[in-house]
Amino acid sequence: MIKAPWTDEQVNRLIEWQNCGHVHPYTSENGTILIPTNNGWVEKENGPVVQDWAHEFSFQKISG
């Protein structure tokens, strides 16, 4: 696991992960798809951080 804070490049990789369509996105306990920020995951823009980690493999470039 890699804990926040994350760099802008790391956040961009997590955005790719969340939007790629062939992997399960990170979600909150209630099923909301999370949004990555430099400080961690939020449920809505400008919302509080609800998770401060991501699996290391989620930061890799996604192919196909």
Backbone as JSON Lines, residues from 0, in Angstrom:
{"i":0,"aa":"M","n":[0.84,-1.18,0.0],"ca":[0.0,0.0,0.0],"c":[0.88,1.24,0.0]}
{"i":1,"aa":"I","n":[0.36,2.27,-0.66],"ca":[1.02,3.57,-0.65],"c":[0.04,4.56,-0.03]}
{"i":2,"aa":"K","n":[0.47,5.2,1.03],"ca":[-0.39,6.15,1.73],"c":[-0.21,7.55,1.16]}
{"i":3,"aa":"A","n":[-1.28,8.33,1.2],"ca":[-1.24,9.74,0.82],"c":[-0.4,10.48,1.86]}
{"i":4,"aa":"P","n":[0.19,11.61,1.48],"ca":[-0.1,12.39,0.29],"c":[0.54,11.8,-0.96]}
{"i":5,"aa":"W","n":[-0.16,12.03,-2.09],"ca":[0.29,11.55,-3.39],"c":[0.68,12.72,-4.28]}
{"i":6,"aa":"T","n":[1.61,12.46,-5.17],"ca":[2.02,13.48,-6.14],"c":[0.91,13.65,-7.19]}
{"i":7,"aa":"D","n":[1.02,14.71,-7.97],"ca":[0.06,14.91,-9.06],"c":[0.12,13.74,-10.04]}
{"i":8,"aa":"E","n":[1.31,13.24,-10.32],"ca":[1.45,12.09,-11.24],"c":[0.76,10.86,-10.67]}
{"i":9,"aa":"Q","n":[0.91,10.62,-9.38],"ca":[0.24,9.48,-8.76],"c":[-1.27,9.64,-8.82]}
{"i":10,"aa":"V","n":[-1.77,10.84,-8.57],"ca":[-3.21,11.1,-8.65],"c":[-3.7,10.83,-10.07]}
{"i":11,"aa":"N","n":[-2.94,11.25,-11.07],"ca":[-3.34,11.0,-12.47],"c":[-3.4,9.51,-12.76]}
{"i":12,"aa":"R","n":[-2.48,8.72,-12.23],"ca":[-2.54,7.26,-12.42],"c":[-3.79,6.69,-11.76]}
{"i":13,"aa":"L","n":[-4.12,7.18,-10.59],"ca":[-5.32,6.7,-9.91],"c":[-6.59,7.09,-10.65]}
{"i":14,"aa":"I","n":[-6.58,8.26,-11.27],"ca":[-7.72,8.66,-12.1],"c":[-7.86,7.7,-13.28]}
{"i":15,"aa":"E","n":[-6.73,7.36,-13.91],"ca":[-6.76,6.37,-15.0],"c":[-7.34,5.06,-14.5]}
{"i":16,"aa":"W","n":[-6.9,4.62,-13.33],"ca":[-7.39,3.37,-12.73],"c":[-8.91,3.44,-12.56]}
{"i":17,"aa":"Q","n":[-9.38,4.52,-11.98],"ca":[-10.8,4.66,-11.7],"c":[-11.64,4.68,-12.98]}
{"i":18,"aa":"N","n":[-11.07,5.16,-14.08],"ca":[-11.82,5.34,-15.32],"c":[-11.58,4.29,-16.38]}
{"i":19,"aa":"C","n":[-10.71,3.31,-16.13],"ca":[-10.31,2.41,-17.21],"c":[-11.41,1.44,-17.63]}
{"i":20,"aa":"G","n":[-12.3,1.06,-16.74],"ca":[-13.42,0.22,-17.13],"c":[-13.21,-1.28,-17.04]}
{"i":21,"aa":"H","n":[-11.97,-1.76,-16.94],"ca":[-11.77,-3.2,-16.84],"c":[-11.17,-3.64,-15.51]}
{"i":22,"aa":"V","n":[-11.13,-2.74,-14.54],"ca":[-10.75,-3.09,-13.17],"c":[-11.82,-2.52,-12.25]}
{"i":23,"aa":"H","n":[-11.93,-3.09,-11.07],"ca":[-12.9,-2.57,-10.11],"c":[-12.35,-1.28,-9.52]}
{"i":24,"aa":"P","n":[-13.12,-0.2,-9.56],"ca":[-12.64,1.06,-9.0],"c":[-12.64,1.01,-7.47]}
{"i":25,"aa":"Y","n":[-11.9,1.91,-6.88],"ca":[-11.97,2.08,-5.43],"c":[-13.33,2.68,-5.11]}
{"i":26,"aa":"T","n":[-13.97,2.14,-4.08],"ca":[-15.28,2.63,-3.66],"c":[-15.31,2.8,-2.14]}
{"i":27,"aa":"S","n":[-16.25,3.6,-1.69],"ca":[-16.44,3.78,-0.25],"c":[-17.28,2.62,0.28]}
{"i":28,"aa":"E","n":[-17.48,2.6,1.57],"ca":[-18.28,1.55,2.2],"c":[-19.71,1.51,1.67]}
{"i":29,"aa":"N","n":[-20.22,2.66,1.21],"ca":[-21.6,2.7,0.7],"c":[-21.66,2.53,-0.82]}
{"i":30,"aa":"G","n":[-20.51,2.22,-1.46],"ca":[-20.51,1.94,-2.89],"c":[-20.22,3.12,-3.79]}
{"i":31,"aa":"T","n":[-19.97,4.29,-3.23],"ca":[-19.65,5.47,-4.03],"c":[-18.26,5.32,-4.63]}
{"i":32,"aa":"I","n":[-18.13,5.57,-5.93],"ca":[-16.82,5.53,-6.57],"c":[-16.01,6.72,-6.08]}
{"i":33,"aa":"L","n":[-14.82,6.43,-5.57],"ca":[-14.0,7.46,-4.95],"c":[-13.21,8.27,-5.97]}
{"i":34,"aa":"I","n":[-12.89,9.49,-5.58],"ca":[-12.12,10.43,-6.4],"c":[-10.76,10.62,-5.72]}
{"i":35,"aa":"P","n":[-9.67,10.37,-6.46],"ca":[-8.36,10.57,-5.85],"c":[-7.95,12.03,-5.8]}
{"i":36,"aa":"T","n":[-7.33,12.43,-4.7],"ca":[-6.76,13.77,-4.55],"c":[-5.35,13.59,-3.97]}
{"i":37,"aa":"N","n":[-4.6,14.66,-3.9],"ca":[-3.26,14.58,-3.33],"c":[-3.3,14.12,-1.87]}
{"i":38,"aa":"N","n":[-4.38,14.38,-1.17],"ca":[-4.48,14.03,0.25],"c":[-5.14,12.69,0.51]}
{"i":39,"aa":"G","n":[-5.68,12.04,-0.51],"ca":[-6.36,10.77,-0.35],"c":[-7.65,10.73,-1.16]}
{"i":40,"aa":"W","n":[-8.46,9.73,-0.89],"ca":[-9.71,9.53,-1.62],"c":[-10.85,10.3,-0.98]}
{"i":41,"aa":"V","n":[-11.7,10.9,-1.83],"ca":[-12.9,11.6,-1.37],"c":[-14.11,11.04,-2.11]}
{"i":42,"aa":"E","n":[-15.28,11.21,-1.53],"ca":[-16.51,10.74,-2.18],"c":[-17.09,11.78,-3.13]}
{"i":43,"aa":"K","n":[-16.81,13.03,-2.88],"ca":[-17.28,14.11,-3.76],"c":[-16.23,15.2,-3.75]}
{"i":44,"aa":"E","n":[-16.21,15.99,-4.81],"ca":[-15.23,17.06,-4.93],"c":[-15.27,17.97,-3.7]}
{"i":45,"aa":"N","n":[-14.11,18.26,-3.17],"ca":[-13.94,19.09,-1.96],"c":[-14.5,18.45,-0.7]}
{"i":46,"aa":"G","n":[-14.83,17.15,-0.77],"ca":[-15.3,16.44,0.41],"c":[-14.14,16.01,1.29]}
{"i":47,"aa":"P","n":[-14.45,15.5,2.46],"ca":[-13.4,15.03,3.36],"c":[-12.76,13.74,2.84]}
{"i":48,"aa":"V","n":[-11.52,13.53,3.2],"ca":[-10.82,12.3,2.83],"c":[-11.46,11.14,3.59]}
{"i":49,"aa":"V","n":[-11.81,10.07,2.85],"ca":[-12.42,8.9,3.48],"c":[-11.48,7.69,3.45]}
{"i":50,"aa":"Q","n":[-10.39,7.8,2.68],"ca":[-9.41,6.71,2.62],"c":[-8.07,7.34,2.22]}
{"i":51,"aa":"D","n":[-6.99,6.91,2.88],"ca":[-5.7,7.55,2.63],"c":[-4.66,6.59,2.04]}
{"i":52,"aa":"W","n":[-5.1,5.51,1.41],"ca":[-4.17,4.54,0.84],"c":[-4.69,4.0,-0.47]}
{"i":53,"aa":"A","n":[-3.77,3.45,-1.25],"ca":[-4.12,2.73,-2.48],"c":[-3.08,1.62,-2.66]}
{"i":54,"aa":"H","n":[-3.48,0.54,-3.3],"ca":[-2.54,-0.54,-3.57],"c":[-1.47,-0.05,-4.54]}
{"i":55,"aa":"E","n":[-0.25,-0.52,-4.34],"ca":[0.87,-0.08,-5.17],"c":[0.61,-0.32,-6.65]}
{"i":56,"aa":"F","n":[-0.04,-1.44,-7.0],"ca":[-0.28,-1.75,-8.41],"c":[-1.22,-0.76,-9.09]}
{"i":57,"aa":"S","n":[-1.98,-0.02,-8.31],"ca":[-2.92,0.96,-8.88],"c":[-2.22,2.18,-9.47]}
{"i":58,"aa":"F","n":[-0.93,2.34,-9.16],"ca":[-0.18,3.48,-9.67],"c":[0.56,3.16,-10.97]}
{"i":59,"aa":"Q","n":[0.45,1.93,-11.44],"ca":[1.12,1.52,-12.67],"c":[0.3,1.97,-13.88]}
{"i":60,"aa":"K","n":[0.98,2.18,-14.99],"ca":[0.3,2.54,-16.25],"c":[-0.6,1.38,-16.65]}
{"i":61,"aa":"I","n":[-1.83,1.69,-16.98],"ca":[-2.8,0.68,-17.39],"c":[-2.72,0.51,-18.91]}
{"i":62,"aa":"S","n":[-2.68,-0.72,-19.34],"ca":[-2.67,-0.98,-20.8],"c":[-3.97,-1.68,-21.17]}
{"i":63,"aa":"G","n":[-4.41,-1.39,-22.39],"ca":[-5.55,-2.06,-22.99],"c":[-6.79,-1.93,-22.26]}
